[in-house]
């Protein structure tokens, strides 16, 4: 018999093995100051590219005032209970109505957290007789929701419609045998590499296959579409998305989430989502603050326009300097390269220490093995000078990157410090 704790000590996991080397700097970095384009890291000011505050609402004066007034009137924790027991308010219902209208759906339901909300939505929608078909690059919250499913599930290759169709054929056979249905799940925007999910093409397959369609649009809500209603609006297929989900942790600069769709289905979810029935209601400051944030999304289109001006300047500048940003067609700006996690950390350290640029570094298991990804999140708050300064910094590291400088530095660093990491 193996002791559970001894096994954990021997194998801390693909990221856990870097804890001594990177905790507090590369993993779980500690930043200080107000969230914005410039923050303090390790006692120095850095240009900050790792906040999902797309529209710059974190420190918008109207948002700050609304949040403060709501906290002063209700405290930080009202209502003290789950929605089903004692946590229902007129303001919760008002925000749900306004969100439903904004994303062009009949009804919406608030969720206290996005991650657990998505897990619970999937769990509630399908029975053991049903089949799930989902994109292989789906966010962990979708993967964890599928793990709870007692029936069959299939993955299709990322944004590959031929693969989806093949798996829908497999799913249809299983569903027919079990007298079940099919749920297809994808993302409006894939948050690591920035591509939109092929929502329109998936919707078009409804004419050939009988399935329901769930979209996680965490990064699309507020940034895509004419009104900001998301990737479905951008691709002119919002009406064909059966269940629309988004979080408040990105464009809405807060916490919590919502799910929207057909009135009867949303009512079913309201009475069956375990993560909501058995958990505290979304707090009043976030609900009232959410109403203000949604108002700004509706009435201040210039904020989204400024965001996209910054996105284009940053992404075009990186490409002009020879960096691979993949096929992003959203605000998410990945800089992709091949190499080890240690090489990635040395490059990132160079950017932070010598150029004052803070970007997130992403390695396996978040992205495929052998890939290094630096993810930049432009916001409406970034200035032209901050973008120019960042582009100059990336230009300065380009020769080091292509000449193998960081690879040589990594080998020397590991040898001098007698460090060894497992191949992942």
C-alpha positions as CSV (number, residue, x, y, z in Angstrom):
1,X,0.0,0.0,0.0
2,X,1.2,3.5,-0.8
3,X,0.9,6.4,1.5
4,X,-1.0,9.2,-0.3
5,X,1.3,12.0,1.1
6,X,4.5,10.1,0.2
7,X,3.3,9.8,-3.4
8,X,2.6,13.5,-3.5
9,X,6.0,14.3,-2.1
10,X,7.7,12.2,-4.7
11,X,5.6,13.7,-7.6
12,X,4.5,17.3,-6.9
13,X,3.1,17.6,-10.5
14,X,4.3,19.2,-13.7
15,X,4.1,22.8,-12.2
16,X,4.7,21.8,-8.6
17,X,8.2,20.6,-9.4
18,X,9.2,24.3,-10.1
19,X,7.9,25.5,-6.8
20,X,11.3,26.1,-5.1
21,X,12.6,27.7,-8.3
22,X,9.7,29.9,-9.3
23,X,7.2,30.4,-6.5
24,X,6.6,34.1,-5.8
25,X,8.2,35.3,-9.0
26,X,7.2,33.2,-12.1
27,X,4.4,31.2,-10.4
28,X,2.1,33.1,-7.9
29,X,3.9,36.4,-8.5
30,X,3.0,39.2,-6.0
31,X,2.1,42.6,-7.5
32,X,1.2,45.7,-5.6
33,X,-0.7,48.9,-6.3
34,X,-4.0,49.6,-8.1
35,X,-4.8,47.3,-11.0
36,X,-3.8,49.1,-14.2
37,X,-1.2,49.4,-16.9
38,X,1.5,50.1,-14.4
39,X,1.9,48.2,-11.1
40,X,4.7,47.4,-8.7
41,X,6.6,44.1,-8.8
42,X,9.6,43.3,-6.6
43,X,9.8,47.0,-5.6
44,X,9.9,48.3,-9.2
45,X,7.3,49.8,-11.5
46,X,6.4,47.6,-14.4
47,X,4.1,47.9,-17.4
48,X,1.5,45.3,-16.6
49,X,0.1,43.1,-19.4
50,X,-1.5,40.3,-17.3
51,X,-4.8,41.7,-16.1
52,X,-8.0,40.6,-17.9
53,X,-9.4,44.1,-17.2
54,X,-10.1,44.5,-21.0
55,X,-12.2,47.7,-20.7
56,X,-10.3,49.2,-17.9
57,X,-13.2,49.2,-15.5
58,X,-11.3,48.2,-12.4
59,X,-10.5,51.8,-11.5
60,X,-13.2,53.6,-13.6
61,X,-14.5,56.4,-11.3
62,X,-18.1,55.5,-11.8
63,X,-17.4,51.9,-10.9
64,X,-15.4,52.8,-7.9
65,X,-18.1,55.1,-6.6
66,X,-20.9,52.6,-7.2
67,X,-19.0,49.8,-5.5
68,X,-18.2,52.0,-2.5
69,X,-21.8,53.1,-2.1
70,X,-23.1,49.5,-2.3
71,X,-20.5,48.3,0.2
72,X,-21.4,51.2,2.6
73,X,-25.1,50.4,2.4
74,X,-25.1,46.6,2.4
75,X,-21.7,45.6,3.7
76,X,-19.4,43.2,1.8
77,X,-21.3,40.0,2.4
78,X,-25.1,40.7,2.0
79,X,-27.1,38.6,1.4
80,X,-26.0,36.0,3.9
81,X,-27.4,32.9,2.3
82,X,-27.9,30.9,-0.9
83,X,-30.3,32.2,-3.5
84,X,-32.7,29.4,-2.9
85,X,-32.9,30.0,0.8
86,X,-32.5,33.7,1.6
87,X,-30.3,35.3,-1.1
88,X,-32.8,36.6,-3.6
89,X,-33.1,40.3,-4.1
90,X,-34.7,42.7,-6.6
91,X,-31.2,43.8,-7.7
92,X,-30.2,40.2,-8.5
93,X,-33.3,39.8,-10.7
94,X,-32.8,43.2,-12.3
95,X,-29.2,42.3,-13.3
96,X,-30.4,39.0,-14.7
97,X,-33.0,40.8,-16.8
98,X,-30.5,43.3,-18.1
99,X,-27.9,40.7,-18.9
100,X,-30.4,38.5,-20.8
101,X,-31.4,41.5,-22.9
102,X,-27.8,42.5,-23.5
103,X,-26.8,39.0,-24.8
104,X,-30.1,38.6,-26.7
105,X,-31.5,35.7,-24.7
106,X,-34.9,35.2,-23.0
107,X,-33.5,34.7,-19.5
108,X,-30.3,34.7,-17.4
109,X,-29.2,33.5,-14.0
110,X,-26.4,34.8,-11.9
111,X,-23.6,32.5,-10.7
112,X,-21.4,33.2,-7.7
113,X,-18.2,32.0,-9.4
114,X,-17.5,31.3,-13.1
115,X,-15.4,28.2,-12.8
116,X,-17.7,26.3,-10.5
117,X,-20.7,27.6,-12.4
118,X,-19.6,26.1,-15.6
119,X,-18.8,22.8,-13.9
120,X,-22.2,22.7,-12.4
121,X,-24.0,23.8,-15.6
122,X,-22.6,20.8,-17.5
123,X,-23.4,18.5,-14.6
124,X,-27.0,19.7,-14.6
125,X,-27.6,19.7,-18.3
126,X,-26.7,16.1,-19.1
127,X,-27.8,12.6,-17.8
128,X,-25.8,9.4,-18.1
129,X,-27.7,8.6,-21.3
130,X,-26.4,11.8,-23.0
131,X,-23.2,12.4,-24.9
132,X,-20.9,15.4,-24.7
133,X,-18.7,16.5,-27.6
134,X,-16.2,19.3,-26.8
135,X,-13.2,21.1,-28.2
136,X,-9.9,19.6,-27.2
137,X,-8.5,23.1,-26.2
138,X,-11.4,23.8,-23.8
139,X,-10.8,25.6,-20.5
140,X,-10.2,23.5,-17.4
141,X,-13.7,24.4,-16.1
142,X,-15.2,22.6,-19.1
143,X,-12.9,19.7,-18.7
144,X,-13.8,19.3,-15.1
145,X,-17.5,19.6,-15.8
146,X,-17.1,16.8,-18.4
147,X,-15.3,14.7,-15.8
148,X,-18.4,14.6,-13.7
149,X,-20.4,13.2,-16.6
150,X,-21.4,9.6,-16.1
151,X,-22.1,9.0,-19.8
152,X,-19.9,9.1,-22.9
153,X,-17.9,12.1,-24.1
154,X,-15.8,12.8,-27.1
155,X,-13.3,15.6,-27.9
156,X,-12.9,17.1,-31.4
157,X,-9.6,18.6,-32.6
158,X,-9.4,22.3,-31.8
159,X,-11.6,24.3,-34.1
160,X,-11.6,21.4,-36.6
161,X,-15.1,21.0,-38.1
162,X,-14.2,17.8,-39.9
163,X,-13.2,16.3,-36.5
164,X,-16.3,17.7,-34.9
165,X,-18.5,16.2,-37.6
166,X,-16.8,12.8,-37.2
167,X,-17.3,12.9,-33.5
168,X,-20.9,14.0,-33.8
169,X,-21.5,10.9,-36.0
170,X,-20.0,8.7,-33.2
171,X,-22.1,10.6,-30.6
172,X,-25.3,10.2,-32.5
173,X,-24.9,6.4,-32.6
174,X,-24.3,6.3,-28.8
175,X,-27.2,8.7,-28.1
176,X,-29.5,6.7,-30.3
177,X,-28.6,3.5,-28.5
178,X,-29.1,5.0,-25.0
179,X,-32.1,7.1,-26.0
180,X,-30.1,10.2,-25.0
181,X,-29.1,13.6,-26.5
182,X,-26.0,15.4,-27.5
183,X,-24.4,18.5,-25.9
184,X,-21.6,20.3,-27.9
185,X,-19.4,22.6,-25.9
186,X,-16.8,25.1,-27.1
187,X,-15.5,28.6,-26.2
188,X,-16.3,31.9,-27.8
189,X,-12.6,32.9,-27.3
190,X,-9.8,30.5,-26.4
191,X,-8.0,32.4,-23.7
192,X,-4.5,31.1,-24.2
193,X,-4.0,31.6,-27.9
194,X,-6.8,34.1,-28.7
195,X,-8.7,32.3,-31.5
196,X,-12.4,32.6,-31.6
197,X,-14.3,29.3,-31.5
198,X,-16.0,28.5,-34.8
199,X,-19.4,29.1,-33.5
200,X,-21.1,29.8,-36.8
201,X,-19.8,26.7,-38.4
202,X,-20.9,24.6,-35.4
203,X,-24.3,26.1,-35.5
204,X,-24.5,25.3,-39.2
205,X,-24.1,21.6,-38.3
206,X,-27.4,21.7,-36.5
207,X,-29.1,21.2,-39.9
208,X,-27.4,17.8,-40.1
209,X,-27.2,16.7,-36.4
210,X,-29.5,17.0,-33.5
211,X,-27.6,18.6,-30.6
212,X,-27.7,21.5,-28.1
213,X,-24.9,24.0,-28.0
214,X,-23.2,25.5,-24.9
215,X,-20.6,28.3,-25.3
216,X,-18.2,29.6,-22.7
217,X,-17.6,33.2,-23.8
218,X,-15.5,34.5,-20.9
219,X,-13.1,36.5,-23.1
220,X,-15.6,37.5,-25.8
221,X,-18.3,39.1,-23.6
222,X,-17.7,42.9,-23.7
223,X,-14.9,42.8,-26.3
224,X,-16.5,41.2,-29.4
225,X,-19.6,42.1,-31.5
226,X,-21.1,45.4,-32.5
227,X,-22.6,46.0,-29.0
228,X,-20.1,43.9,-27.0
229,X,-22.5,40.9,-26.7
230,X,-19.7,38.5,-27.5
231,X,-18.4,36.0,-30.1
232,X,-21.9,34.9,-31.1
233,X,-22.9,38.5,-32.0
234,X,-19.5,38.9,-33.8
235,X,-20.2,35.8,-35.9
236,X,-23.9,36.5,-36.3
237,X,-25.1,33.3,-34.7
238,X,-26.1,34.4,-31.2
239,X,-29.7,33.2,-31.6
240,X,-28.5,29.7,-32.4
241,X,-26.4,29.3,-29.3
242,X,-28.6,27.4,-26.8
243,X,-26.8,28.1,-23.6
244,X,-24.5,31.2,-23.3
245,X,-22.1,31.6,-20.4
246,X,-19.7,34.3,-19.4
247,X,-17.8,35.4,-16.3
248,X,-17.6,38.8,-14.7
249,X,-13.8,38.4,-14.1
250,X,-12.8,39.8,-17.5
251,X,-14.6,42.8,-19.1
252,X,-16.8,43.3,-16.1
253,X,-13.8,43.7,-13.7
254,X,-15.3,41.7,-10.9
255,X,-16.2,38.2,-9.8
256,X,-19.2,36.0,-10.5
257,X,-20.7,34.9,-13.8
258,X,-24.0,34.3,-15.6
259,X,-25.7,31.8,-17.8
260,X,-28.4,32.8,-20.4
261,X,-30.7,31.0,-22.8
262,X,-34.3,29.8,-23.2
263,X,-36.5,30.8,-20.2
264,X,-37.6,27.2,-19.4
265,X,-34.0,25.9,-19.5
266,X,-32.6,28.8,-17.3
267,X,-35.4,28.1,-14.8
268,X,-34.4,24.5,-14.8
269,X,-30.8,25.4,-14.1
270,X,-31.8,27.8,-11.4
271,X,-33.5,24.9,-9.5
272,X,-30.8,22.3,-10.3
273,X,-27.3,23.9,-10.2
274,X,-25.7,22.4,-7.2
275,X,-22.9,24.9,-7.0
276,X,-25.5,27.7,-6.6
277,X,-28.1,25.9,-4.5
278,X,-25.5,24.9,-1.9
279,X,-23.4,28.1,-2.0
280,X,-23.7,31.7,-0.9
281,X,-25.5,34.2,-3.2
282,X,-23.5,36.7,-5.3
283,X,-22.8,39.6,-2.9
284,X,-24.7,42.9,-3.2
285,X,-21.7,45.1,-4.0
286,X,-21.0,42.9,-7.0
287,X,-24.6,42.8,-8.1
288,X,-25.1,46.6,-7.9
289,X,-21.6,47.1,-9.3
290,X,-22.5,44.7,-12.1
291,X,-25.4,46.9,-13.1
292,X,-23.1,49.9,-13.3
293,X,-20.5,48.0,-15.3
294,X,-23.2,46.7,-17.7
295,X,-24.5,50.3,-18.1
296,X,-21.0,51.4,-19.2
297,X,-20.8,48.5,-21.7
298,X,-24.0,49.7,-23.2
299,X,-23.5,53.4,-23.1
300,X,-19.8,54.0,-23.6
301,X,-18.8,52.3,-26.9
302,X,-15.7,54.5,-27.1
303,X,-14.2,52.3,-24.3
304,X,-14.3,49.2,-26.5
305,X,-13.1,51.2,-29.5
306,X,-10.0,52.3,-27.5
307,X,-9.4,48.7,-26.5
308,X,-9.3,47.6,-30.1
309,X,-7.1,50.5,-31.1
310,X,-4.6,49.3,-28.5
311,X,-5.0,45.7,-29.6
312,X,-4.2,46.5,-33.2
313,X,-1.2,48.6,-32.4
314,X,0.3,45.9,-30.1
315,X,-0.4,42.9,-32.3
316,X,0.8,44.6,-35.5
317,X,3.9,45.8,-33.8
318,X,4.8,42.4,-32.5
319,X,4.4,40.8,-35.9
320,X,6.5,43.5,-37.6
321,X,9.3,42.6,-35.2
322,X,9.2,39.0,-36.2
323,X,7.2,37.5,-33.3
324,X,4.7,34.7,-33.8
325,X,1.3,35.6,-32.4
326,X,-0.5,32.8,-34.0
327,X,-3.9,33.2,-35.5
328,X,-5.4,35.3,-32.7
329,X,-8.5,37.3,-33.9
330,X,-9.3,38.7,-30.5
331,X,-7.7,40.9,-27.8
332,X,-5.7,38.0,-26.4
333,X,-2.2,38.4,-27.6
334,X,0.0,35.3,-27.4
335,X,3.7,35.4,-28.3
336,X,4.6,31.8,-29.1
337,X,7.9,30.0,-29.2
338,X,9.5,26.6,-28.7
339,X,11.6,25.8,-25.7
340,X,11.8,24.6,-22.1
341,X,10.0,26.1,-19.1
342,X,13.4,27.3,-17.7
343,X,14.2,29.1,-21.0
344,X,10.9,30.8,-20.8
345,X,11.5,32.0,-17.2
346,X,14.9,33.4,-18.1
347,X,13.4,35.4,-21.0
348,X,10.6,36.6,-18.8
349,X,13.0,37.6,-16.1
350,X,15.0,39.6,-18.6
351,X,11.8,41.5,-19.6
352,X,10.9,42.2,-16.0
353,X,14.3,43.1,-14.6
354,X,15.9,44.9,-17.5
355,X,13.0,46.4,-19.4
356,X,10.2,46.8,-16.8
357,X,7.7,44.7,-18.7
358,X,5.5,42.2,-16.8
359,X,3.9,39.5,-18.9
360,X,2.6,36.1,-17.9
361,X,4.5,33.0,-19.0
362,X,2.5,29.9,-19.8
363,X,3.9,26.3,-20.1
364,X,2.6,22.8,-20.0
365,X,0.1,21.6,-18.7
366,X,-1.8,24.8,-19.6
367,X,-0.6,24.6,-23.2
368,X,0.9,21.6,-25.2
369,X,4.4,20.2,-24.3
370,X,7.4,22.0,-25.8
371,X,5.6,25.3,-26.3
372,X,6.3,28.5,-24.5
373,X,3.7,31.2,-24.5
374,X,3.9,34.8,-23.3
375,X,0.4,36.1,-23.0
376,X,-0.2,39.9,-23.2
377,X,-3.6,41.3,-22.4
378,X,-4.1,44.8,-23.9
379,X,-6.7,46.9,-22.2
380,X,-8.4,50.2,-22.9
381,X,-6.3,51.8,-20.2
382,X,-2.9,51.2,-21.9
383,X,-1.4,54.3,-23.5
384,X,0.5,54.6,-26.8
385,X,3.7,55.2,-24.9
386,X,3.3,52.0,-22.9
387,X,2.7,50.0,-26.0
388,X,5.7,51.6,-27.7
389,X,7.9,50.9,-24.7
390,X,6.8,47.3,-24.7
391,X,7.4,46.8,-28.4
392,X,10.9,48.2,-28.0
393,X,11.6,45.8,-25.2
394,X,10.4,42.8,-27.3
395,X,12.6,44.1,-30.2
396,X,15.6,44.1,-27.8
397,X,15.1,40.5,-26.8
398,X,14.4,39.2,-30.3
399,X,18.0,38.6,-31.2
400,X,18.6,36.8,-27.9
401,X,15.6,34.6,-28.6
402,X,16.5,33.6,-32.2
403,X,20.2,33.1,-31.4
404,X,19.5,30.6,-28.7
405,X,20.9,32.9,-25.9
406,X,18.2,31.9,-23.4
407,X,18.7,28.2,-24.2
408,X,22.4,28.4,-23.5
409,X,21.7,30.5,-20.4
410,X,19.2,27.9,-19.1
411,X,21.8,25.0,-19.5
412,X,24.4,27.0,-17.6
413,X,21.9,28.0,-14.9
414,X,20.8,24.5,-14.3
415,X,24.4,23.2,-14.1
416,X,25.6,25.9,-11.8
417,X,22.6,25.5,-9.4
418,X,22.6,21.7,-9.7
419,X,18.9,21.8,-10.7
420,X,17.1,19.1,-12.5
421,X,13.6,19.0,-13.8
422,X,11.6,16.2,-15.3
423,X,10.9,16.3,-19.0
424,X,7.3,17.4,-19.5
